[in-house]
Amino acid sequence: MPFSTIIGHRSTIGSLQTAAARQRLAHAYLFHGEEAIGKRTTALCFTQALLCEQHSSESLDACGGCRSCQQIDVRTHPDYFLIEPDRELATPQIKIEQIREIELHIIYRPLIGERKICMIDDADRLTIGAANALLKTLEEPPDHSLFLLITSRPAALPATIRSRCQALRFATPPRTDVEAAVIPKGEMHPTDARFLAMISEGRLGEALSTDLKAARTQQQEMIKLVSPSFLRSVTNVLTAAESLAKGDRASETLSWIARWIRDLIIVQIGGDREQLLYVDEIPALERDARHAPTDALLNLLREIEDTQQQATRHLNLHMALENILLKFRDAIVTPAPQPA
């Protein structure tokens, strides 16, 4: 597919096109940035552009329709290899056998194009053995080879791997670009497109794959969950935390709570209300913002972020959610007046 189909990332694409035109491509690139913002799509377009049978030498791009472009789409091109974790595993990994199989192919000259291209998606999932095997190839790569490593967690890759790749950081596209891309999805209302762009935080892939109706339902559930009338009862808090944790929704709930807290802070400091997710709940936000100490809200945001980062380390999300809800309750619920 042509680069024009990609939302955003113009400067990154331009640098790749310039490097190719000047024949100064690195032997390995590390595409990194937030999840679902177009890293893999850009890598795929770049691969098609390099191997396209119709591309112009003046401006590197793919036609999207030639035999080579189509073969890359269906993963049958003899000079293109894709390595990715097994998504069906409880802990998806890229194993050493996958890297060794690529090594057997990459050493030989290309069969059709000018180079052999290996894309490694979720490269941070390389096992130690696989990373060491890949490192040997990256240290002495064949002249005709190109490696494209993709990750949303570059720090999880060994420094030795990162140092042998040219890193290209992908930033999230502007919200308006995401909205424009989402609107054709069922010709949805601009208000709904804005909502999807906001909850995905600019991650286009996530915005396109989100079930709008389900997300709206979750939003309404969260509005009730964070309301003072609900939080006033400790029993409500404990019951809700237990139910959400049992439904494997603790992490999701923390994200919704974080968005509500961010909106509260925006209202408190007089920030741009165009940045509010809960734009239809301004009266409720203003009410809560009058009671909640900003420092307490900022501490809660940090705690939620720390909890989500540790979610893969067997953290008790039930207890974490319960704790955060109780602290939020303390921040926004006005104590009942004591009898004289």
C-alpha positions in Angstrom: 0.0 0.0 0.0 1.2 3.5 -0.7 2.6 5.7 2.1 -0.4 8.1 1.6 -2.7 5.5 3.3 -0.8 6.0 6.6 -2.2 8.6 9.1 0.6 10.8 10.4 4.3 10.0 10.6 5.2 12.2 7.6 8.7 13.1 8.9 9.6 9.5 9.7 8.4 8.3 6.3 10.3 11.2 4.7 13.5 10.3 6.4 13.2 6.7 5.1 12.5 7.8 1.6 15.5 10.2 1.7 17.8 7.5 3.0 16.7 5.1 0.3 17.0 7.7 -2.5 20.6 8.4 -1.3 21.3 4.7 -0.9 22.1 5.3 2.8 19.7 2.8 4.4 20.8 1.3 7.7 21.0 -2.4 7.8 18.5 -2.4 10.8 15.8 -0.1 12.0 14.0 0.0 15.3 10.5 1.4 15.0 9.3 2.4 18.5 6.4 4.3 20.0 3.0 3.8 21.6 1.0 0.7 20.7 -1.4 0.7 17.7 -0.2 4.0 16.2 1.0 2.7 12.8 4.5 1.4 13.3 3.8 -2.0 11.8 1.8 -0.5 9.0 4.6 1.9 8.1 7.1 -1.0 8.2 4.9 -3.0 5.8 4.5 0.0 3.4 8.3 0.5 3.6 8.9 -3.1 2.7 6.5 -3.0 -0.2 8.0 0.3 -1.4 11.5 -1.3 -1.4 10.4 -4.4 -3.2 7.7 -2.9 -5.4 8.1 -3.7 -9.2 6.6 -0.3 -10.2 8.2 2.2 -7.7 10.0 5.2 -9.1 13.7 5.9 -8.2 12.8 9.5 -7.6 10.3 9.0 -4.8 10.2 5.7 -3.0 6.7 4.4 -2.6 4.6 1.2 -3.3 2.0 0.9 -6.0 0.0 -1.6 -3.9 -1.1 -3.5 -6.9 1.9 -5.3 -8.5 2.7 -8.9 -7.8 5.4 -8.1 -5.3 3.1 -5.8 -3.2 0.4 -8.4 -3.2 2.8 -11.2 -2.2 4.0 -9.1 0.7 0.4 -8.5 1.8 -0.3 -12.3 1.9 3.2 -13.1 3.2 4.3 -15.2 0.2 7.1 -13.0 -1.1 10.3 -15.0 -1.2 12.4 -12.1 0.0 10.2 -11.0 2.8 10.1 -12.6 6.2 7.8 -11.8 9.2 8.7 -12.9 12.7 6.1 -12.4 15.5 5.2 -14.0 18.8 2.6 -16.7 19.0 -0.4 -14.7 20.1 -2.2 -17.8 21.4 0.4 -18.4 24.1 -0.3 -17.2 27.6 3.0 -15.3 27.4 3.8 -14.7 23.7 7.4 -15.0 22.9 9.8 -15.0 19.9 11.9 -18.1 20.2 15.4 -18.9 19.2 14.2 -21.4 16.6 12.4 -18.6 14.7 15.6 -16.5 14.5 17.7 -19.5 13.4 15.3 -20.2 10.6 15.6 -16.7 9.4 19.4 -16.9 9.5 19.3 -19.8 7.1 17.4 -17.8 4.6 18.9 -14.3 5.0 22.4 -15.3 4.1 21.5 -16.1 0.5 21.0 -13.5 -2.2 17.5 -12.2 -2.9 15.5 -14.2 -5.4 13.5 -11.3 -6.8 14.2 -7.9 -5.3 17.4 -6.0 -4.4 17.4 -7.1 -0.8 15.9 -9.5 1.7 13.8 -7.9 4.4 13.0 -9.3 7.8 10.3 -7.7 9.9 10.3 -8.6 13.6 7.0 -7.4 15.3 6.9 -7.1 19.1 10.6 -7.4 19.1 10.6 -6.9 22.9 9.2 -10.5 23.1 12.5 -12.0 22.0 13.7 -14.6 24.5 17.3 -14.2 25.7 18.4 -16.9 23.4 16.6 -15.4 20.4 18.0 -12.0 21.2 21.6 -13.4 21.4 21.1 -15.2 18.1 19.7 -12.1 16.4 22.6 -10.0 17.8 25.1 -12.2 15.9 23.4 -11.5 12.6 23.1 -7.8 13.3 26.8 -7.6 14.1 27.7 -9.0 10.6 24.6 -8.6 8.5 24.7 -9.6 4.8 24.9 -6.6 2.5 21.6 -7.4 0.9 19.7 -7.7 4.2 17.4 -5.3 6.0 15.9 -5.8 9.5 12.9 -3.9 10.8 12.3 -4.3 14.5 9.0 -3.0 15.9 8.2 -2.4 19.5 6.2 -0.3 22.0 8.7 -1.2 24.7 12.2 -0.4 23.5 13.6 -0.5 27.0 12.7 -4.2 27.1 15.1 -4.9 24.3 18.8 -5.6 25.2 20.9 -2.5 24.8 23.2 -4.5 22.5 20.3 -5.0 20.0 19.2 -1.3 20.3 22.7 -0.1 19.6 22.9 -2.0 16.3 19.7 -0.5 15.0 18.8 3.0 13.8 16.0 4.1 16.1 13.0 5.9 14.6 10.4 7.1 17.2 6.8 7.2 16.1 4.6 9.8 17.8 0.8 9.5 18.1 -1.0 11.4 15.3 -3.0 14.5 16.1 -6.4 13.8 17.5 -8.1 15.5 14.6 -6.3 13.1 12.2 -7.6 10.1 14.1 -11.1 11.5 14.2 -11.0 12.0 10.4 -9.8 8.5 9.9 -12.4 7.0 12.2 -15.5 8.8 10.8 -15.7 6.7 7.7 -16.1 3.6 10.0 -19.9 3.3 9.6 -20.1 7.1 8.8 -20.3 7.8 12.5 -21.2 11.1 14.1 -18.3 13.5 14.7 -19.0 13.3 18.5 -18.5 9.6 18.5 -15.4 9.9 16.4 -14.0 12.4 18.9 -14.9 10.0 21.7 -13.0 7.1 20.1 -10.0 9.3 19.4 -10.0 10.5 23.0 -10.2 7.1 24.7 -7.6 5.6 22.3 -5.3 8.5 23.1 -4.4 8.9 19.5 -3.7 5.2 18.8 -5.4 4.9 15.5 -5.4 1.1 15.4 -7.2 1.0 18.8 -9.7 3.6 17.7 -10.6 1.7 14.6 -11.0 -1.6 16.4 -13.0 -0.3 19.4 -16.6 -1.3 19.7 -18.3 2.1 20.1 -21.4 0.8 21.8 -19.5 -1.2 24.3 -17.2 1.7 25.0 -20.1 4.1 25.6 -21.6 1.5 28.0 -18.4 1.3 29.9 -18.2 5.1 30.1 -21.7 5.3 31.7 -20.7 2.6 34.2 -17.6 4.5 35.2 -19.6 7.8 35.6 -21.7 6.0 38.1 -18.7 4.3 39.8 -16.9 7.7 40.4 -20.0 9.6 41.6 -20.0 10.7 45.2 -23.4 9.2 45.8 -22.0 5.8 44.9 -18.7 6.2 46.6 -20.2 7.4 49.8 -20.9 3.7 50.7 -17.8 1.7 51.4 -19.8 -1.4 50.8 -20.5 -0.2 47.2 -16.8 0.4 46.7 -15.7 -3.0 48.0 -18.5 -4.9 46.1 -17.7 -3.0 42.8 -14.0 -3.7 43.1 -14.6 -7.4 43.7 -17.0 -7.7 40.8 -14.8 -5.9 38.3 -11.8 -7.9 39.3 -13.6 -11.2 38.9 -14.8 -10.0 35.5 -11.1 -9.3 34.5 -11.9 -5.6 34.2 -9.7 -4.2 36.9 -7.1 -2.8 34.5 -9.7 -1.4 32.1 -11.5 0.3 35.1 -8.3 1.9 36.3 -7.8 3.4 32.8 -11.4 4.9 32.9 -10.8 6.3 36.4 -7.5 7.8 35.3 -9.3 9.6 32.5 -11.9 11.0 34.9 -9.1 12.2 37.3 -7.3 13.9 34.4 -10.5 15.7 33.4 -10.9 16.8 37.1 -7.4 18.3 37.0 -8.1 20.1 33.7 -11.2 21.7 35.2 -9.4 22.6 38.4 -6.5 24.4 36.7 -8.8 26.1 34.1 -7.3 24.0 31.2 -8.5 23.6 27.7 -11.9 21.9 27.9 -11.5 20.6 24.4 -9.2 18.1 26.0 -12.0 16.7 28.2 -13.1 13.1 27.6 -16.2 13.4 29.8 -17.2 16.6 28.0 -20.9 15.9 28.7 -20.3 15.7 32.4 -18.9 19.2 33.1 -21.3 20.0 36.0 -20.3 16.8 37.8 -16.6 17.5 37.1 -16.9 21.0 38.4 -18.7 19.7 41.5 -15.9 17.1 42.3 -13.2 19.6 41.3 -14.3 21.9 44.1 -13.7 19.3 46.8 -10.7 17.2 45.6 -7.1 18.4 46.5 -5.1 18.6 43.3 -2.1 16.9 45.0 -4.2 14.0 46.0 -5.5 13.6 42.4 -1.9 13.8 41.0 -0.8 11.1 43.5 -3.7 8.9 42.4 -2.7 9.2 38.7 0.8 8.2 39.6 -0.4 5.3 41.6 -2.6 4.1 38.7 0.3 4.4 36.3 2.5 2.4 38.6 -0.2 -0.2 39.0 -0.7 -0.6 35.3 3.1 -0.9 34.6 3.3 -3.7 37.2 0.1 -5.5 36.0 2.2 -8.2 34.3 4.1 -9.0 37.5 1.3 -11.0 39.2 0.1 -7.8 40.9 -3.2 -8.3 42.8 -5.3 -6.0 40.7 -8.4 -6.5 42.9 -6.6 -5.1 45.9 -5.0 -2.3 43.8 -8.4 -1.2 42.4 -10.0 -1.4 45.8 -7.3 0.8 47.3 -7.4 3.4 44.5 -11.2 3.6 44.7 -11.1 4.2 48.5 -8.4 6.9 48.1 -10.5 8.5 45.4 -13.5 8.4 47.7 -11.5 10.1 50.4 -10.6 12.9 47.9 -14.0 13.8 46.6 -16.6 12.7 49.1 -17.5 15.5 51.6 -17.7 14.0 55.1 -21.3 13.9 56.4 -21.9 16.6 59.0 -21.5 15.4 62.6 -24.4 16.0 65.0 -23.9 18.8 67.5 
